[in-house]
Amino acid sequence: MDAIRLGPLIIPIAVALSLAAVLTAALLAEWFQRRRGVDPGNVLWAMIAVGFVAARAVFVLKHHDSYLAAPWSALDIRDGGFESVAGLIAACVVGAELTRRQAVLRRPVLACFLAGCAVWFGGALVNGAYAPAQAPIPDLMVRQLDGSEVALRSFGSRPVVVNLWATWCPPCRREMPALMAAQAAHPEIAFVFVNQGELAATVEHFIARESLELKNVVLDPASQVAARAGAAGLPTTLFYDGGGKLRARHVGELSRASLAEKLAPIAR
């Protein structure tokens, strides 16, 4: 499962698990305050805040080249770019320092932290256990803008990135420049832009209006690719290795940095 749908909202599973972990830790902190008279809440929220900032900062530093042209874009966290290990280490350091002279808080803070981690890692393991392992590129026909049909798997003689998108989708539109730049920079990878459910004229008008130079723009009138791939919403981007096996998937907007992170395993 890539995401959880709540009415019109589509929440990526990583975000949902993080929120569930924070909620679990906060509820346990509240329990300690009411039942034991010890309030670990302030320390816990400091750990969460520092961990969040550290995870984002390390990711930005790792991909600093992608942010040089627009430094303020580093604050746009919609791409999901975080280094979780760095965040956990930073949170642990802050927790240890803040409880160093307050022995009464050590066990409650540790219990809250471990409970949140258990929810996050447990949820990730369960989700991974039910995810199809290395699913192949869907064996479906898609339509080129000139009306001719082509097999989606025909692009699979090399690593393939399949981007499911639509012109009415704001995050789809925002990520197009990053995908276009990656397509130009990685000729060894086939980028396929599979439009979901729209007419060729609509797609052509959008490409011309936005001055996009994209190769392999195809149509999926019945949104079969999204259904077969189990996409919860748009945009969804699928990353296949040279053997046609799924290596990663991303729901939501991609930035240049988060796209580079996903491309690294299949570009080797």
C-alpha positions, -999 to +999 in steps of 0.1 A: +000+000+000+014+034-010-010+057+006-042+060+027-072+077+012-093+098+035-120+113+013-103+137-011-070+135+009-043+110-001-017+105+026+015+086+017+020+056+039+053+070+053+035+101+064+006+081+079+030+059+098+050+089+111+017+105+123+006+073+140+040+070+157+039+106+170+003+101+182+012+069+200+041+086+218+020+116+227-008+095+241+016+075+262+032+107+275-003+119+285-008+086+303+024+091+323+013+126+333-022+115+345-013+082+361+023+087+374+025+125+378+054+127+354+052+148+323+076+137+295+057+157+269+081+187+267+111+165+262+093+143+237+081+172+216+117+186+216+129+153+203+103+151+176+110+187+165+148+183+164+146+149+147+123+163+120+146+192+113+177+171+113+162+145+090+153+172+065+186+190+069+207+160+062+186+151+031+190+187+018+228+186+025+231+152+007+214+167-024+226+203-020+232+206-057+195+202-064+187+232-042+213+257-053+191+273-080+162+277-055+174+275-019+139+282-005+126+250-021+145+231+007+116+242+030+091+225+007+087+191+024+060+178+001+086+157-018+090+135+013+128+140+014+140+130+048+169+109+062+151+090+089+183+075+105+198+110+110+165+121+125+164+092+149+200+098+160+193+135+166+162+127+186+181+103+208+209+128+214+184+155+224+164+131+246+196+119+264+208+155+270+174+168+283+170+139+307+206+138+318+199+157+350+162+146+353+164+109+361+127+108+368+120+115+331+143+089+316+121+059+317+089+077+306+107+094+277+124+061+267+090+043+268+073+069+247+101+069+222+102+031+219+064+029+216+065+054+187+093+035+170+075+002+174+044+016+157+065+031+128+087+001+122+059-024+128+036-007+104+064-005+078+071-043+082+034-052+079+030-030+048+061-044+032+050-080+039+018-074+020+034-055-009+040-074-041+077-081-043+094-067-074+063-066-095+070-065-133+060-037-156+022-041-163+016-061-195-008-035-210-011-015-242-010+023-240-018+048-268+007+072-283-004+108-290-008+100-327-033+073-318-011+042-324-008+016-296+024+004-280+031-021-252+042-005-220+067-033-216+083-024-249+102+004-230+117-022-206+150-031-222+166-007-198+157+008-164+122+025-167+105+052-148+067+052-152+050+084-142+012+083-138-002+118-142-030+141-154-031+177-165-057+186-138-034+174-110-014+203-094+015+182-080+017+164-114+022+198-131+047+210-104+070+179-107+071+179-146+102+202-148+121+179-125+111+148-145+120+165-178+154+175-165+160+139-153+150+125-186+175+147-204+202+139-178+197+101-179+194+088-214+202+053-200+168+053-183+134+053-202+110+078-187+074+071-197+047+096-189+014+077-188-015+102-188-045+089-170-079+092-186-075+123-208-077+131-245-047+135-267-057+171-275-058+180-238-023+165-232-008+181-263-022+215-253-008+212-218+027+202-231+027+231-256+015+256-230+041+246-205+069+244-231+077+209-220+101+188-240+091+153-231+097+119-248+074+089-244+042+107-235+014+081-238-023+078-230-041+054-208-078+063-214-092+038-190-065+043-163-057+006-165-020+012-156-030+029-124-054+001-115-029-026-123-002-009-103-025-002-073-019+035-074-038+053-047-037+087-064-018+110-087+010+115-093+024+080-087+059+072-100+071+036-105+109+028-107+118-004-126+153-018-129+169-031-161+152-065-156+117-049-156+112-054-118+098-028-096+124-014-072+106+017-057+074+037-060+065+072-049+031+087-043+030+125-045+052+152-059+088+146-067+115+173-064+148+171-082+164+158-049+138+132-041+138+120-077+176+117-076+173+096-045+148+072-062+169+070-094+201+060-078+194+023-073+182+017-108+208+040-125+238+019-113 
